[in-house]
Amino acid sequence: MSDYDNRILNDADRIQAFARAIRRQVSTQDVVVDLGTGLGTYAMLAAQAGAKRSIGIEFDSIINVARQIALQNNLDVEFIRGDALDVELSERATLLIFEDFSSGLLDGPAPPLLAAARKQLVAPSCRILPQGAELEIAPVASQRAHDMAFPNRADDYTCYGLNFQPLQYITQNSVHHIRSPEDLALLADPVVVLRHSFEEDLPQKWAADVTFELAAEQTLAGVCLWHNLVVDEQNRYSNAPGEAAIGGQYFFAIPEVWDVKPGQRLRCEVAFQRISVDGFWRWNLQLFEHQSETACRTSTGNTFAASPITSAAMNAFYQDEVISLTSRAKLEALVLSAADGNKSIREIHEILQEHAPEMHEDSLEFVLGVLENRRLATAVVN
Ligand SMILES: C[S@@+](CC[C@H](N)C(=O)[O-])C[C@H]1O[C@@H](n2cnc3c(N)ncnc32)[C@H](O)[C@@H]1O
């Protein structure tokens, strides 16, 4: 048995929450499908609870062990080895069990797999376990998590006679995965930023904007995000830091930790977007002094910026975004909007001078440059 399967088996809180929910939910009419059955635990519990049929689907060879365990326990489970999306069932599921989510819930292969399974494997009124999920976030202190996220000092990327500085950019723009390091402390009560019912597909695009009041003098390392499963109305399972959960937390890390004080506020904007199979995260953390409207510290990250990606995917990502222009681009846009076909170059130049008096004598050259580069003004060429 692999380490992974042992860890899964030893995650007692999770298995007990599902076991209780399965006993509550399964009836003798049910065709239960355990999607990604692994050791077959939930499929066996469903058979034990009296399901009409219990089916476990799994593409890994662990399914052979699941078969033996079912045999050993004298339980009638149909195990199907293969990709769940290639499986055709003679009878569709009335109860689907699925729980292979990433810590960030929204990304990874689970959301599209669940969406496809809903189309291919389930009867119209099928129930799903878990019934829903939440995403929670909280600011955290943790030297260990920070050391893991930033193993090199910002000014220390030279080794083996080479300079690896661009790696720092990737590090800063990555979401780090942690599992409740012992020194991790929450700096404010966690806030639920998403409540989702699996009666619907998980969102392709999502954003949250939360402000935390900081209560203690501490060293802020970043923000953690994790999911909780609402297995059914009475049973929940959480990946919160400190819980003995197999899943961990996402850690949006600040490159240089911040010393924070009671009375300060931390604004956390976190956003997610899926483009075909890839999910991308963005985050923006701002620290405010008591009553101040201006942030005293800011830290941002964007996994999209750190990913090698095609320009088609980049277009898809940015088409809904409000873009911020560089100051030079703003002046170019001003010249281009002034060049409406009814104004002389002198008039366009005057408009530019009004908006950018600091340009002085360079401004006429700038106007001519913009018009010429875009090949917009036939009068200039002629
Ligand atoms: C979190 S584990 C589930 C473990 C299982 N519930 C248990 O308690 O042993 C997720 C499982 O889903 C399987 N899986 C993921 N995607 C699959 C797919 N498309 N088709 C079949 N199995 C899949 C993985 O191989 C893995 O064993």
Ligand as a Chemical Component Dictionary entry (heavy atoms), coordinates in Angstrom:
data_LIG
# 
_chem_comp.id                   LIG 
_chem_comp.type                 NON-POLYMER 
_chem_comp.pdbx_formal_charge   0 
_chem_comp.three_letter_code    LIG 
# 
loop_
_chem_comp_atom.comp_id 
_chem_comp_atom.atom_id 
_chem_comp_atom.alt_atom_id 
_chem_comp_atom.type_symbol 
_chem_comp_atom.charge 
_chem_comp_atom.model_Cartn_x 
_chem_comp_atom.model_Cartn_y 
_chem_comp_atom.model_Cartn_z 
_chem_comp_atom.pdbx_ordinal 
LIG C1  C1  C 0  -8.864  11.389 -2.804  1  
LIG S1  S1  S 1  -8.721  9.841  -3.605  2  
LIG C2  C2  C 0  -10.145 9.049  -3.028  3  
LIG C3  C3  C 0  -9.867  8.027  -2.048  4  
LIG C4  C4  C 0  -11.015 7.170  -1.657  5  
LIG N1  N1  N 0  -12.256 7.918  -1.489  6  
LIG C5  C5  C 0  -10.654 6.433  -0.394  7  
LIG O1  O1  O 0  -11.127 6.817  0.660   8  
LIG O2  O2  O -1 -9.826  5.528  -0.497  9  
LIG C6  C6  C 0  -9.206  10.158 -5.256  10 
LIG C7  C7  C 0  -9.111  8.957  -6.163  11 
LIG O3  O3  O 0  -9.714  9.305  -7.398  12 
LIG C8  C8  C 0  -9.037  8.636  -8.440  13 
LIG N2  N2  N 0  -9.381  9.324  -9.696  14 
LIG C9  C9  C 0  -9.139  10.619 -9.977  15 
LIG N3  N3  N 0  -9.618  10.929 -11.214 16 
LIG C10 C10 C 0  -10.201 9.795  -11.698 17 
LIG C11 C11 C 0  -10.862 9.497  -12.915 18 
LIG N4  N4  N 0  -11.032 10.430 -13.886 19 
LIG N5  N5  N 0  -11.331 8.250  -13.098 20 
LIG C12 C12 C 0  -11.140 7.306  -12.135 21 
LIG N6  N6  N 0  -10.520 7.528  -10.957 22 
LIG C13 C13 C 0  -10.042 8.770  -10.738 23 
LIG C14 C14 C 0  -7.575  8.727  -7.996  24 
LIG O4  O4  O 0  -6.775  7.733  -8.623  25 
LIG C15 C15 C 0  -7.697  8.532  -6.490  26 
LIG O5  O5  O 0  -7.516  7.182  -6.130  27 
# 
loop_
_chem_comp_bond.comp_id 
_chem_comp_bond.atom_id_1 
_chem_comp_bond.atom_id_2 
_chem_comp_bond.value_order 
_chem_comp_bond.pdbx_ordinal 
LIG C1  S1  SING 1  
LIG S1  C2  SING 2  
LIG S1  C6  SING 3  
LIG C2  C3  SING 4  
LIG C3  C4  SING 5  
LIG C4  N1  SING 6  
LIG C4  C5  SING 7  
LIG C5  O1  DOUB 8  
LIG C5  O2  SING 9  
LIG C6  C7  SING 10 
LIG C7  O3  SING 11 
LIG C7  C15 SING 12 
LIG O3  C8  SING 13 
LIG C8  N2  SING 14 
LIG C8  C14 SING 15 
LIG N2  C9  SING 16 
LIG N2  C13 SING 17 
LIG C9  N3  DOUB 18 
LIG N3  C10 SING 19 
LIG C10 C11 SING 20 
LIG C10 C13 DOUB 21 
LIG C11 N4  SING 22 
LIG C11 N5  DOUB 23 
LIG N5  C12 SING 24 
LIG C12 N6  DOUB 25 
LIG N6  C13 SING 26 
LIG C14 O4  SING 27 
LIG C14 C15 SING 28 
LIG C15 O5  SING 29 
# 
